[in-house]
Amino acid sequence: MIDTKGITLIALIVTIVVLLILAGITLNLLLGENSILKTAKDAQIAQKLAEIEDEANLIYTGIKIEQHKNKPEVTPTISLEEVIAKLKPSDE
């Protein structure tokens, strides 16, 4: 009788095929159209936009408070240009 202590060529090929399938699925999840990396990038952009919106709201509120302190009888008004000017870095 032949002693068969080891893996056969068929078992090795099946193992390699399974690993290739798993690698393909993993690459698709990482680099595909709705991939994890694209979702993370979209979330990063959404977070940055939310930060900008919050900063603009804080500046807008601060300007309205300052205007109200100076002339409490007048309803405070502010233009979009004023908010954008406040958002620009001061070292320019």
N, CA, C and O atoms as a printed pandas DataFrame, in Angstrom:
     atom_number atom_name residue_name chain_id  residue_number  x_coord  y_coord  z_coord
0              1         N          MET        A               1    0.823   -1.193    0.000
1              2        CA          MET        A               1    0.000    0.000    0.000
2              3         C          MET        A               1    0.864    1.252    0.000
3              4         O          MET        A               1    1.970    1.283    0.540
4              5         N          ILE        A               2    0.324    2.258   -0.613
5              6        CA          ILE        A               2    1.046    3.523   -0.681
6              7         C          ILE        A               2    0.663    4.362    0.529
7              8         O          ILE        A               2   -0.515    4.529    0.844
8              9         N          ASP        A               3    1.685    4.886    1.200
9             10        CA          ASP        A               3    1.451    5.732    2.376
10            11         C          ASP        A               3    1.186    7.165    1.889
11            12         O          ASP        A               3    2.037    7.763    1.231
12            13         N          THR        A               4    0.015    7.712    2.210
13            14        CA          THR        A               4   -0.343    9.064    1.744
14            15         C          THR        A               4   -0.386   10.015    2.924
15            16         O          THR        A               4   -1.450   10.290    3.479
16            17         N          LYS        A               5    0.776   10.512    3.298
17            18        CA          LYS        A               5    0.873   11.467    4.389
18            19         C          LYS        A               5    1.180   12.838    3.803
19            20         O          LYS        A               5    2.359   13.180    3.701
20            21         N          GLY        A               6    0.273   13.584    3.441
21            22        CA          GLY        A               6    0.519   14.896    2.863
22            23         C          GLY        A               6   -0.678   15.309    2.043
23            24         O          GLY        A               6   -1.677   14.597    1.941
24            25         N          ILE        A               7   -0.544   16.482    1.463
25            26        CA          ILE        A               7   -1.667   16.966    0.681
26            27         C          ILE        A               7   -1.486   16.564   -0.769
27            28         O          ILE        A               7   -0.367   16.432   -1.266
28            29         N          THR        A               8   -2.590   16.377   -1.419
29            30        CA          THR        A               8   -2.535   16.003   -2.829
30            31         C          THR        A               8   -2.522   17.267   -3.683
31            32         O          THR        A               8   -2.776   18.368   -3.193
32            33         N          LEU        A               9   -2.231   17.094   -4.931
33            34        CA          LEU        A               9   -2.207   18.211   -5.866
34            35         C          LEU        A               9   -3.598   18.822   -5.999
35            36         O          LEU        A               9   -3.724   20.039   -6.128
36            37         N          ILE        A              10   -4.624   18.010   -5.970
37            38        CA          ILE        A              10   -6.010   18.498   -6.065
38            39         C          ILE        A              10   -6.332   19.388   -4.861
39            40         O          ILE        A              10   -6.917   20.459   -5.024
40            41         N          ALA        A              11   -5.962   18.961   -3.679
41            42        CA          ALA        A              11   -6.232   19.762   -2.479
42            43         C          ALA        A              11   -5.495   21.092   -2.535
43            44         O          ALA        A              11   -6.036   22.113   -2.113
44            45         N          LEU        A              12   -4.281   21.096   -3.044
45            46        CA          LEU        A              12   -3.509   22.318   -3.183
46            47         C          LEU        A              12   -4.165   23.273   -4.176
47            48         O          LEU        A              12   -4.245   24.472   -3.910
48            49         N          ILE        A              13   -4.634   22.769   -5.309
49            50        CA          ILE        A              13   -5.294   23.588   -6.320
50            51         C          ILE        A              13   -6.599   24.167   -5.772
51            52         O          ILE        A              13   -6.895   25.341   -5.992
52            53         N          VAL        A              14   -7.371   23.360   -5.067
53            54        CA          VAL        A              14   -8.626   23.836   -4.472
54            55         C          VAL        A              14   -8.345   24.946   -3.462
55            56         O          VAL        A              14   -9.075   25.937   -3.414
56            57         N          THR        A              15   -7.319   24.793   -2.671
57            58        CA          THR        A              15   -6.949   25.811   -1.692
58            59         C          THR        A              15   -6.558   27.117   -2.370
59            60         O          THR        A              15   -6.963   28.194   -1.933
60            61         N          ILE        A              16   -5.777   27.024   -3.428
61            62        CA          ILE        A              16   -5.355   28.215   -4.162
62            63         C          ILE        A              16   -6.560   28.918   -4.798
63            64         O          ILE        A              16   -6.652   30.145   -4.769
64            65         N          VAL        A              17   -7.483   28.135   -5.371
65            66        CA          VAL        A              17   -8.680   28.718   -5.992
66            67         C          VAL        A              17   -9.526   29.442   -4.943
67            68         O          VAL        A              17  -10.011   30.543   -5.200
68            69         N          VAL        A              18   -9.705   28.849   -3.787
69            70        CA          VAL        A              18  -10.478   29.481   -2.716
70            71         C          VAL        A              18   -9.804   30.778   -2.273
71            72         O          VAL        A              18  -10.478   31.786   -2.062
72            73         N          LEU        A              19   -8.495   30.758   -2.133
73            74        CA          LEU        A              19   -7.774   31.977   -1.744
74            75         C          LEU        A              19   -7.899   33.062   -2.809
75            76         O          LEU        A              19   -8.041   34.235   -2.463
76            77         N          LEU        A              20   -7.851   32.712   -4.073
77            78        CA          LEU        A              20   -8.022   33.694   -5.152
78            79         C          LEU        A              20   -9.427   34.300   -5.149
79            80         O          LEU        A              20   -9.594   35.498   -5.378
80            81         N          ILE        A              21  -10.419   33.473   -4.891
81            82        CA          ILE        A              21  -11.795   33.983   -4.802
82            83         C          ILE        A              21  -11.920   34.963   -3.638
83            84         O          ILE        A              21  -12.506   36.036   -3.787
84            85         N          LEU        A              22  -11.381   34.604   -2.503
85            86        CA          LEU        A              22  -11.429   35.500   -1.338
86            87         C          LEU        A              22  -10.662   36.795   -1.596
87            88         O          LEU        A              22  -11.098   37.865   -1.171
88            89         N          ALA        A              23   -9.530   36.711   -2.283
89            90        CA          ALA        A              23   -8.762   37.914   -2.616
90            91         C          ALA        A              23   -9.566   38.810   -3.554
91            92         O          ALA        A              23   -9.561   40.030   -3.394
92            93         N          GLY        A              24  -10.249   38.228   -4.521
93            94        CA          GLY        A              24  -11.078   39.005   -5.440
94            95         C          GLY        A              24  -12.211   39.718   -4.728
95            96         O          GLY        A              24  -12.490   40.884   -5.008
96            97         N          ILE        A              25  -12.862   39.027   -3.816
97            98        CA          ILE        A              25  -13.947   39.635   -3.037
98            99         C          ILE        A              25  -13.401   40.784   -2.185
99           100         O          ILE        A              25  -14.021   41.844   -2.100
100          101         N          THR        A              26  -12.265   40.577   -1.569
101          102        CA          THR        A              26  -11.661   41.609   -0.724
102          103         C          THR        A              26  -11.284   42.846   -1.539
103          104         O          THR        A              26  -11.548   43.971   -1.115
104          105         N          LEU        A              27  -10.674   42.645   -2.697
105          106        CA          LEU        A              27  -10.306   43.778   -3.545
106          107         C          LEU        A              27  -11.539   44.537   -4.016
107          108         O          LEU        A              27  -11.524   45.766   -4.086
108          109         N          ASN        A              28  -12.606   43.814   -4.340
109          110        CA          ASN        A              28  -13.836   44.467   -4.759
110          111         C          ASN        A              28  -14.418   45.312   -3.620
111          112         O          ASN        A              28  -14.900   46.420   -3.855
112          113         N          LEU        A              29  -14.375   44.800   -2.410
113          114        CA          LEU        A              29  -14.883   45.558   -1.262
114          115         C          LEU        A              29  -14.033   46.794   -0.990
115          116         O          LEU        A              29  -14.557   47.825   -0.568
116          117         N          LEU        A              30  -12.742   46.700   -1.224
117          118        CA          LEU        A              30  -11.847   47.831   -0.966
118          119         C          LEU        A              30  -11.823   48.846   -2.100
119          120         O          LEU        A              30  -11.781   50.050   -1.847
120          121         N          LEU        A              31  -11.850   48.381   -3.343
121          122        CA          LEU        A              31  -11.608   49.265   -4.475
122          123         C          LEU        A              31  -12.783   49.394   -5.442
123          124         O          LEU        A              31  -12.674   50.112   -6.435
124          125         N          GLY        A              32  -13.888   48.726   -5.182
125          126        CA          GLY        A              32  -15.020   48.750   -6.098
126          127         C          GLY        A              32  -15.754   50.079   -6.092
127          128         O          GLY        A              32  -15.334   51.038   -5.443
128          129         N          GLU        A              33  -16.879   50.120   -6.839
129          130        CA          GLU        A              33  -17.650   51.359   -6.988
130          131         C          GLU        A              33  -18.235   51.841   -5.653
131          132         O          GLU        A              33  -18.209   53.037   -5.362
132          133         N          ASN        A              34  -18.749   50.939   -4.862
133          134        CA          ASN        A              34  -19.280   51.285   -3.533
134          135         C          ASN        A              34  -18.355   50.733   -2.455
135          136         O          ASN        A              34  -18.803   50.078   -1.513
136          137         N          SER        A              35  -17.075   51.002   -2.602
137          138        CA          SER        A              35  -16.076   50.394   -1.737
138          139         C          SER        A              35  -16.001   51.068   -0.369
139          140         O          SER        A              35  -16.566   52.138   -0.144
140          141         N          ILE        A              36  -15.307   50.422    0.505
141          142        CA          ILE        A              36  -15.083   50.950    1.843
142          143         C          ILE        A              36  -14.261   52.235    1.769
143          144         O          ILE        A              36  -14.532   53.190    2.496
144          145         N          LEU        A              37  -13.265   52.258    0.897
145          146        CA          LEU        A              37  -12.422   53.443    0.773
146          147         C          LEU        A              37  -13.209   54.637    0.231
147          148         O          LEU        A              37  -13.015   55.761    0.693
148          149         N          LYS        A              38  -14.098   54.405   -0.746
149          150        CA          LYS        A              38  -14.915   55.488   -1.304
150          151         C          LYS        A              38  -15.899   55.990   -0.250
151          152         O          LYS        A              38  -16.119   57.195   -0.126
152          153         N          THR        A              39  -16.481   55.081    0.497
153          154        CA          THR        A              39  -17.410   55.466    1.555
154          155         C          THR        A              39  -16.696   56.297    2.618
155          156         O          THR        A              39  -17.250   57.279    3.112
156          157         N          ALA        A              40  -15.484   55.914    2.970
157          158        CA          ALA        A              40  -14.711   56.672    3.958
158          159         C          ALA        A              40  -14.369   58.059    3.436
159          160         O          ALA        A              40  -14.427   59.035    4.184
160          161         N          LYS        A              41  -14.015   58.156    2.160
161          162        CA          LYS        A              41  -13.687   59.452    1.553
162          163         C          LYS        A              41  -14.928   60.346    1.523
163          164         O          LYS        A              41  -14.839   61.539    1.813
164          165         N          ASP        A              42  -16.080   59.776    1.174
165          166        CA          ASP        A              42  -17.326   60.545    1.170
166          167         C          ASP        A              42  -17.674   61.039    2.575
167          168         O          ASP        A              42  -18.135   62.168    2.746
168          169         N          ALA        A              43  -17.453   60.195    3.566
169          170        CA          ALA        A              43  -17.722   60.593    4.948
170          171         C          ALA        A              43  -16.773   61.702    5.383
171          172         O          ALA        A              43  -17.172   62.606    6.117
172          173         N          GLN        A              44  -15.529   61.642    4.941
173          174        CA          GLN        A              44  -14.551   62.684    5.272
174          175         C          GLN        A              44  -14.975   64.021    4.668
175          176         O          GLN        A              44  -14.874   65.059    5.321
176          177         N          ILE        A              45  -15.446   63.997    3.433
177          178        CA          ILE        A              45  -15.900   65.228    2.777
178          179         C          ILE        A              45  -17.131   65.784    3.483
179          180         O          ILE        A              45  -17.228   66.989    3.712
180          181         N          ALA        A              46  -18.065   64.912    3.825
181          182        CA          ALA        A              46  -19.274   65.357    4.529
182          183         C          ALA        A              46  -18.917   65.966    5.878
183          184         O          ALA        A              46  -19.514   66.965    6.280
184          185         N          GLN        A              47  -17.957   65.384    6.578
185          186        CA          GLN        A              47  -17.517   65.915    7.871
186          187         C          GLN        A              47  -16.901   67.296    7.708
187          188         O          GLN        A              47  -17.169   68.195    8.504
188          189         N          LYS        A              48  -16.075   67.468    6.677
189          190        CA          LYS        A              48  -15.434   68.766    6.432
190          191         C          LYS        A              48  -16.482   69.829    6.106
191          192         O          LYS        A              48  -16.385   70.959    6.583
192          193         N          LEU        A              49  -17.479   69.473    5.299
193          194        CA          LEU        A              49  -18.556   70.419    4.985
194          195         C          LEU        A              49  -19.343   70.807    6.235
195          196         O          LEU        A              49  -19.720   71.966    6.403
196          197         N          ALA        A              50  -19.585   69.839    7.103
197          198        CA          ALA        A              50  -20.298   70.127    8.347
198          199         C          ALA        A              50  -19.479   71.058    9.239
199          200         O          ALA        A              50  -20.038   71.938    9.893
200          201         N          GLU        A              51  -18.154   70.869    9.270
201          202        CA          GLU        A              51  -17.286   71.754   10.049
202          203         C          GLU        A              51  -17.337   73.181    9.511
203          204         O          GLU        A              51  -17.397   74.142   10.278
204          205         N          ILE        A              52  -17.313   73.311    8.179
205          206        CA          ILE        A              52  -17.375   74.639    7.565
206          207         C          ILE        A              52  -18.713   75.303    7.874
207          208         O          ILE        A              52  -18.766   76.494    8.182
208          209         N          GLU        A              53  -19.783   74.535    7.790
209          210        CA          GLU        A              53  -21.111   75.074    8.093
210          211         C          GLU        A              53  -21.195   75.534    9.552
211          212         O          GLU        A              53  -21.732   76.604    9.840
212          213         N          ASP        A              54  -20.669   74.732   10.457
213          214        CA          ASP        A              54  -20.670   75.111   11.873
214          215         C          ASP        A              54  -19.857   76.388   12.102
215          216         O          ASP        A              54  -20.276   77.271   12.851
216          217         N          GLU        A              55  -18.705   76.476   11.460
217          218        CA          GLU        A              55  -17.863   77.665   11.600
218          219         C          GLU        A              55  -18.590   78.902   11.074
219          220         O          GLU        A              55  -18.541   79.965   11.692
220          221         N          ALA        A              56  -19.259   78.761    9.937
221          222        CA          ALA        A              56  -20.013   79.890    9.368
222          223         C          ALA        A              56  -21.149   80.303   10.297
223          224         O          ALA        A              56  -21.407   81.494   10.471
224          225         N          ASN        A              57  -21.826   79.326   10.894
225          226        CA          ASN        A              57  -22.904   79.649   11.837
226          227         C          ASN        A              57  -22.378   80.367   13.068
227          228         O          ASN        A              57  -23.010   81.298   13.566
228          229         N          LEU        A              58  -21.218   79.936   13.562
229          230        CA          LEU        A              58  -20.627   80.609   14.724
230          231         C          LEU        A              58  -20.239   82.050   14.389
231          232         O          LEU        A              58  -20.477   82.965   15.178
232          233         N          ILE        A              59  -19.647   82.241   13.227
233          234        CA          ILE        A              59  -19.253   83.591   12.818
234          235         C          ILE        A              59  -20.487   84.458   12.632
235          236         O          ILE        A              59  -20.521   85.606   13.074
236          237         N          TYR        A              60  -21.502   83.904   11.974
237          238        CA          TYR        A              60  -22.741   84.642   11.749
238          239         C          TYR        A              60  -23.371   85.067   13.076
239          240         O          TYR        A              60  -23.782   86.216   13.237
240          241         N          THR        A              61  -23.440   84.142   14.008
241          242        CA          THR        A              61  -24.021   84.451   15.318
242          243         C          THR        A              61  -23.186   85.492   16.051
243          244         O          THR        A              61  -23.736   86.401   16.672
244          245         N          GLY        A              62  -21.864   85.367   15.985
245          246        CA          GLY        A              62  -20.990   86.344   16.641
246          247         C          GLY        A              62  -21.167   87.740   16.076
247          248         O          GLY        A              62  -21.204   88.717   16.823
248          249         N          ILE        A              63  -21.276   87.836   14.764
249          250        CA          ILE        A              63  -21.465   89.148   14.136
250          251         C          ILE        A              63  -22.813   89.729   14.527
251          252         O          ILE        A              63  -22.916   90.922   14.812
252          253         N          LYS        A              64  -23.846   88.897   14.544
253          254        CA          LYS        A              64  -25.171   89.389   14.939
254          255         C          LYS        A              64  -25.161   89.895   16.387
255          256         O          LYS        A              64  -25.794   90.904   16.701
256          257         N          ILE        A              65  -24.445   89.195   17.257
257          258        CA          ILE        A              65  -24.364   89.632   18.657
258          259         C          ILE        A              65  -23.646   90.969   18.745
259          260         O          ILE        A              65  -24.087   91.869   19.460
260          261         N          GLU        A              66  -22.533   91.102   18.015
261          262        CA          GLU        A              66  -21.787   92.365   18.033
262          263         C          GLU        A              66  -22.642   93.510   17.486
263          264         O          GLU        A              66  -22.637   94.607   18.046
264          265         N          GLN        A              67  -23.362   93.267   16.417
265          266        CA          GLN        A              67  -24.228   94.305   15.862
266          267         C          GLN        A              67  -25.324   94.682   16.850
267          268         O          GLN        A              67  -25.682   95.854   16.974
268          269         N          HIS        A              68  -25.850   93.695   17.546
269          270        CA          HIS        A              68  -26.913   93.968   18.520
270          271         C          HIS        A              68  -26.368   94.748   19.714
271          272         O          HIS        A              68  -27.072   95.591   20.271
272          273         N          LYS        A              69  -25.122   94.478   20.116
273          274        CA          LYS        A              69  -24.511   95.228   21.222
274          275         C          LYS        A              69  -24.350   96.697   20.843
275          276         O          LYS        A              69  -24.573   97.590   21.660
276          277         N          ASN        A              70  -23.958   96.935   19.585
277          278        CA          ASN        A              70  -23.733   98.307   19.141
278          279         C          ASN        A              70  -25.033   99.078   18.946
279          280         O          ASN        A              70  -25.117  100.250   19.312
280          281         N          LYS        A              71  -26.037   98.440   18.380
281          282        CA          LYS        A              71  -27.327   99.091   18.127
282          283         C          LYS        A              71  -28.446   98.132   18.502
283          284         O          LYS        A              71  -28.987   97.458   17.625
284          285         N          PRO        A              72  -28.811   98.050   19.782
285          286        CA          PRO        A              72  -29.816   97.072   20.211
286          287         C          PRO        A              72  -31.205   97.327   19.630
287          288         O          PRO        A              72  -32.015   96.403   19.548
288          289         N          GLU        A              73  -31.492   98.558   19.227
289          290        CA          GLU        A              73  -32.820   98.848   18.703
290          291         C          GLU        A              73  -32.985   98.432   17.241
291          292         O          GLU        A              73  -34.105   98.378   16.732
292          293         N          VAL        A              74  -31.867   98.137   16.564
293          294        CA          VAL        A              74  -31.906   97.752   15.155
294          295         C          VAL        A              74  -31.772   96.242   15.037
295          296         O          VAL        A              74  -30.968   95.625   15.736
296          297         N          THR        A              75  -32.559   95.652   14.154
297          298        CA          THR        A              75  -32.450   94.220   13.905
298          299         C          THR        A              75  -31.132   93.944   13.177
299          300         O          THR        A              75  -30.868   94.542   12.134
300          301         N          PRO        A              76  -30.309   93.050   13.713
301          302        CA          PRO        A              76  -29.004   92.794   13.103
302          303         C          PRO        A              76  -29.141   92.171   11.712
303          304         O          PRO        A              76  -29.973   91.290   11.496
304          305         N          THR        A              77  -28.320   92.635   10.778
305          306        CA          THR        A              77  -28.260   92.040    9.441
306          307         C          THR        A              77  -26.794   91.783    9.110
307          308         O          THR        A              77  -25.900   92.496    9.565
308          309         N          ILE        A              78  -26.575   90.764    8.319
309          310        CA          ILE        A              78  -25.214   90.423    7.898
310          311         C          ILE        A              78  -25.280   89.854    6.490
311          312         O          ILE        A              78  -26.235   89.167    6.129
312          313         N          SER        A              79  -24.280   90.141    5.717
313          314        CA          SER        A              79  -24.250   89.622    4.351
314          315         C          SER        A              79  -23.398   88.366    4.286
315          316         O          SER        A              79  -22.591   88.084    5.172
316          317         N          LEU        A              80  -23.601   87.632    3.221
317          318        CA          LEU        A              80  -22.805   86.426    3.000
318          319         C          LEU        A              80  -21.334   86.777    2.824
319          320         O          LEU        A              80  -20.461   86.016    3.241
320          321         N          GLU        A              81  -21.056   87.912    2.216
321          322        CA          GLU        A              81  -19.675   88.343    2.008
322          323         C          GLU        A              81  -18.943   88.549    3.339
323          324         O          GLU        A              81  -17.756   88.251    3.464
324          325         N          GLU        A              82  -19.677   89.063    4.325
325          326        CA          GLU        A              82  -19.059   89.258    5.648
326          327         C          GLU        A              82  -18.685   87.927    6.279
327          328         O          GLU        A              82  -17.616   87.792    6.873
328          329         N          VAL        A              83  -19.564   86.949    6.148
329          330        CA          VAL        A              83  -19.280   85.621    6.714
330          331         C          VAL        A              83  -18.093   84.992    5.991
331          332         O          VAL        A              83  -17.217   84.413    6.632
332          333         N          ILE        A              84  -18.056   85.099    4.678
333          334        CA          ILE        A              84  -16.938   84.528    3.903
334          335         C          ILE        A              84  -15.632   85.223    4.271
335          336         O          ILE        A              84  -14.589   84.579    4.385
336          337         N          ALA        A              85  -15.695   86.537    4.455
337          338        CA          ALA        A              85  -14.477   87.275    4.845
338          339         C          ALA        A              85  -13.966   86.788    6.200
339          340         O          ALA        A              85  -12.755   86.701    6.403
340          341         N          LYS        A              86  -14.852   86.476    7.110
341          342        CA          LYS        A              86  -14.445   85.965    8.429
342          343         C          LYS        A              86  -13.873   84.552    8.333
343          344         O          LYS        A              86  -13.019   84.173    9.135
344          345         N          LEU        A              87  -14.338   83.772    7.356
345          346        CA          LEU        A              87  -13.855   82.401    7.212
346          347         C          LEU        A              87  -12.457   82.335    6.631
347          348         O          LEU        A              87  -11.745   81.359    6.870
348          349         N          LYS        A              88  -12.041   83.339    5.877
349          350        CA          LYS        A              88  -10.718   83.325    5.259
350          351         C          LYS        A              88   -9.644   83.415    6.335
351          352         O          LYS        A              88   -9.824   84.104    7.339
352          353         N          PRO        A              89   -8.538   82.727    6.133
353          354        CA          PRO        A              89   -7.441   82.809    7.110
354          355         C          PRO        A              89   -6.949   84.244    7.265
355          356         O          PRO        A              89   -6.876   84.993    6.291
356          357         N          SER        A              90   -6.618   84.613    8.483
357          358        CA          SER        A              90   -6.213   85.987    8.765
358          359         C          SER        A              90   -4.797   86.308    8.326
359          360         O          SER        A              90   -4.418   87.479    8.299
360          361         N          ASP        A              91   -3.994   85.287    7.977
361          362        CA          ASP        A              91   -2.600   85.542    7.611
362          363         C          ASP        A              91   -2.418   85.865    6.134
363          364         O          ASP        A              91   -1.283   85.961    5.667
364          365         N          GLU        A              92   -3.509   86.035    5.383
365          366        CA          GLU        A              92   -3.392   86.373    3.953
366          367         C          GLU        A              92   -3.132   87.841    3.755
367          368         O          GLU        A              92   -3.007   88.298    2.618
